[in-house]
Structures are given as structure tokens and as C-alpha cells.
Amino acid sequence: MSYELIHHGGHDGVTGSCHQLRIDAANSLLIDCGLFQGAETSQDGRSGEDALAVRFPVGDIRALVLTHVHIDHVGRLPWLLAAGYSGPIYCSEASARLLPTVLADAFALGISRDTRHVERYLQLVEARLRPLPWRQWADIPTQRGARCRIRLQRAGHILGSAYVECDVAAAGAAAERIVFSGDLGAPWTPLLPPPRPPWRADRVVLESTYGDRLHESRHTRRQRLQAAVEHAIANGGTVIVPAFSIGRTQELLYEFEDILHRQSRSGGRQAERWARLPIYLDSPLASRFTALYRELQPHWDAEARARVRQGRRPLDFAQLVAIDGHDAHLANVRRLARSGEPAVVIAASGMCAGGRVVNYLKAMLHDPRHDVLFVGYQAAGTPGAAIQRNGPRGGYVDLDGERIDIRAAIHTLAGYSAHADQHSLVRFVTGMRHWPREVRLVHGEAGARAALARAIEHASSGQIVCS
């Protein structure tokens, strides 16, 4: 029996992830329900509220499973509930802790800032949440004799991220195991244990964001991060790091703490400069998530927990300065733009599509003293993608309707991506003891999907079919 896979987003692009596994006419699972971002306005090109509407029937959906709490995987939850979905929402225990903060912020930005509406929405979601421990099977209630169980395994993308193993069977049919990768992390992602391939699968729905490239090693990327900052120190400029509030921000803080620690032990002129370098976290939301990350230390990997035992504070070191209020933010932008004080600023949004990072970019992009450091994927159609593309050629970008010339140095460190590269994605499939017969590639641009398909089929000598 072959079960039907239907994609309501995140199939032909990298946002809006939403995948339906139909067991039979009366039973299906929904894996993620995320927002579209950038040029990927919607699955069918609609814009505005029309893009957000859930246009598929929800009556046969027995459970929603969330792989992780990034907005492109959970952001359409209000519209799913409005469409009539009233079933359980499964996720990992760490994701259940992080999810309310993500949803409250997204709801306030996109729907209503009325605290009563936000609270009512969160109550609806929290009443349906079913947090699951790692590696334990959970039975999903079904109808008409169908069977379904799921198990979450660590995906290493952000704290709490999971890939989902689904054992499903229609009445009287043999069971089949379908694995949904969600977003897989690189093997050396700070703070998180690396993902391990499942034992077996019949079919795999696999992300392909970086399916056409390889990442730098951990040592190389740390060297490049340090070099970019030291370039700005020498110029008397600021390193602006557009970062996602959850995941990438905390990983960067972890890496900066390690560089500061190493410099303090090495001595010399650069060490003295690093010791005076402020690292500003200018995002109230990122600060809240960083506090949650600190509370969730039991979910960190062994290396990070060992640093805490040594008395180090990977996410709360002395040179970290959190900026909360809007007035303090604007004052910091003005001061850094004119002062010549070396500094690092980490601010959202990660794709420069809004948030406080835009004010820093508007004030500093035209000045060659400063540097912009991209450490995450920039979706087509976002200002971040335009800066990344045009900046090295001395081009421009439109921010808030204003054309800004790009004279700052532009750096991209792909090694800090929270997504697995081609090698790790291939290994996720071929590292199984029993290979799947089919891999469905999602969450990637056309070139990345095609390159990954070739790599998987080559590594498996054609025994695995990619679609």
C-alpha cells in the first residue's frame, strides 16, 4: 500500500512547510504548518491574507506534528485553527517550552496586539499541545481501523527540533514507515547533539535547503568569524549580524564566548582589543529565547554542558550587552554609526525583512568602516538576499522604501548555517541500515533539489529514487 503525500507549502521553495500524510480517506497526519516568506508569498503565488488561508479540508487530520518552532514551520497555526482543526498538536518537550513565545510574537505582529486575543489564542494552542520525549512511540487516535504511531528523534537544527518517524497502516494493509526530516542541522551545530539517521524507512520526506553545497569546517568558520570581527576592530567599525531570534543567535553567542575565552588565554594586542569589544544583542525576542535556552540546559550537548561545569557562561558572558527598549536601540544605532567604536551587533530579522537590524543597515551600509556578516539562508526576494548579491559589487538595496548604497564589507559564513549540507543530507539517507525506496525532496530551491537528488542516487547506485 502506498500512502499519499500532499504538500501545502515548502515543496517548491524553502518556506511555508506543510506536509500531509494521508493514510486513507478518513485519516491523515499534518507535519508542520508554516508561514511563507520572501518571494515565496504562497504555494500558488497569492499575497496578503489570501496566502495565509488554509485551503485544504482538515476534517480527516488526526494530529498536527511540529518538527520545530521556526515561523516557517508553525506560523500558519492561527489559520489552521480558524479552518476548524481541533485535534492534538505533538512536538518535543523543548519545543513545547519555546512555542508559546514564538506564537505570541507572531500573532502580535501579524494579527492582533490585543493581549486578550493573544492570550486566548495561546490558551487554544496550549490546550492541544502533547509534548513527547525523545525516542518514544506515541499512538495517534484514528478511525475505521487505520493505525498510526509517531516517534520524535533529535534533528540538531535548533533546540527541540525533531525529525518524525511515522508508522502508518490503513485497515487491513501492511504498515509503512515514512520519515519527515523537518530541518536537519549540521553535525557541529553549537549547543546541540548531531542528528543520527533512523534505522530504516520506506519513504523519506527530506529537506534540501543546502542540497547543492558543502559547509566549512567548524575550525574554518570560527577563524572566518574572528577575522571578520578583527577587520571591523581595525577599521573602527561595527559588525552587523542579521540573525534569527531563535537558534542562530544562541549559536553565535556560544561561538563568541569561545573566541573571547581563547583570546583571554592567549594574550597579545588582539586579546586586549577583544577584551574591550562589546557584543550587543539588540532584539528583545532573541533575549527572551536566549533566557529560555539557558533554562533548557539539560537539552544541550555534552560539550556545552561541560563548559558550564567549568564555570563558563556560554550564553551570558560579561561582554554581552542586551538592549531592550526602542529608545535605547535608536540611541545605540546613532552612537555606533558615528563613534568609530568597534562593536558587534546581533539583531533580527535574519533576512533583513524587518526588525531592528534594518535601522542599523540604513545607518551603516553606506560606510566602508562597517561589515555585514550573514550566517543564515537568505530567501529569494528578501533584502538580505539583495545585500548578499549586490553588496560585493558595490550595489544598493531598498530598505523601507529608501535606496541605500552598499559600501560596507559583506561576508557570508555558510558554515554557520543551521541546515545540513549536501554531505550530511546524503548521509542521513544512506546511513540507514535499511534504505528507503523513495526520497521526496522538499524545502529547497530547484537547483538544490536537483543536485541533492543526483548525489543521493549516485551514493546509492540508483537503488534510491528521488522525486
C-alpha positions, 0 to 999 in steps of 0.5 A: 500500500502506498500512502499519499503525500500532499504538500501545502507549502515548502515543496517548491521553495524553502518556506511555508512547510506543510506536509500531509500524510494521508493514510486513507480517506478518513485519516491523515497526519499534518507535519508542520504548518508554516508561514511563507516568506520572501518571494515565496508569498504562497504555494500558488503565488497569492499575497496578503491574507489570501496566502495565509488561508488554509485551503485544504479540508482538515476534517480527516487530520488526526494530529498536527506534528511540529518538527520545530518552532521556526515561523516557517514551520508553525506560523500558519497555526492561527489559520489552521485553527480558524479552518476548524482543526481541533485535534492534538498538536505533538512536538518535543518537550523543548519545543513545547517550552519555546512555542508559546513565545514564538506564537505570541510574537507572531500573532502580535505582529501579524494579527492582533496586539490585543493581549486578550486575543493573544492570550486566548489564542495561546490558551487554544494552542496550549490546550492541544499541545502533547509534548513527547520525549525523545525516542518514544512511540506515541499512538495517534487516535484514528478511525475505521481501523487505520493505525498510526504511531509517531516517534520524535528523534533529535534533528540538531537544527535548533533546540527541540527540533525533531525529525518524525518517524511515522508508522502508518497502516490503513485497515487491513494493509501492511504498515509503512514507515515514512520519515519527515526530516523537518530541518536537519542541522549540521553535525557541529551545530553549537549547543546541540547533539548531531542528528543520527539517521533512523534505522530504516524507512520506506519513504523519506520526506527530506529537506534540501535547503543546502542540497547543492553545497558543502559547509566549512569546517567548524575550525574554518568558520570560527577563524572566518568569524574572528577575522571578520570581527578583527577587520571591523576592530581595525577599521573602527567599525561595527559588525552587523549580524542579521540573525534569527531570534531563535537558534542562530543567535544562541549559536553565535553567542556560544561561538563568541564566548569561545573566541573571547575565552581563547583570546583571554588565554592567549594574550597579545594586542588582539586579546586586549582589543577583544577584551574591550569589544562589546557584543550587543544583542539588540532584539528583545525576542532573541533575549527572551529565547536566549533566557529560555535556552539557558533554562533548557540546559539539560537539552544541550550537548555534552560539550556545552554542558561541560563548559558550564561545569567549568564555570563558563557562561556560554550564553551570558558572558560579561561582554554581552550587552542586551538592549531592550527598549526602542529608545535605547536601540535608536540611541545605540544605532546613532552612537555606533554609526558615528563613534568609530567604536568597534562593536558587534551587533546581533539583531533580527530579522535574519533576512533583513525583512524587518526588525531592528537590524534594518535601522542599523543597515540604513545607518551603516551600509553606506560606510566602508568602516562597517561589515555585514556578516550573514550566517543564515539562508537568505530567501529569494526576494528578501533584502538580505538576499539583495545585500548578499548579491549586490553588496560585493559589487558595490550595489544598493538595496531598498530598505523601507522604501529608501535606496541605500548604497552598499559600501560596507564589507559583506561576508557570508559564513555558510558554515554557520548555517543551521541546515545540513549540507549536501554531505550530511543530507546524503548521509542521513539517507544512506546511513540507514541500515535499511534504505528507503525506496523513495526520497521526496525532496522538499524545502529547497530551491530547484537547483538544490533539489536537483543536485541533492537528488543526483548525489543521493542516487549516485551514493546509492547506485540508483537503488534510491529514487528521488522525486 
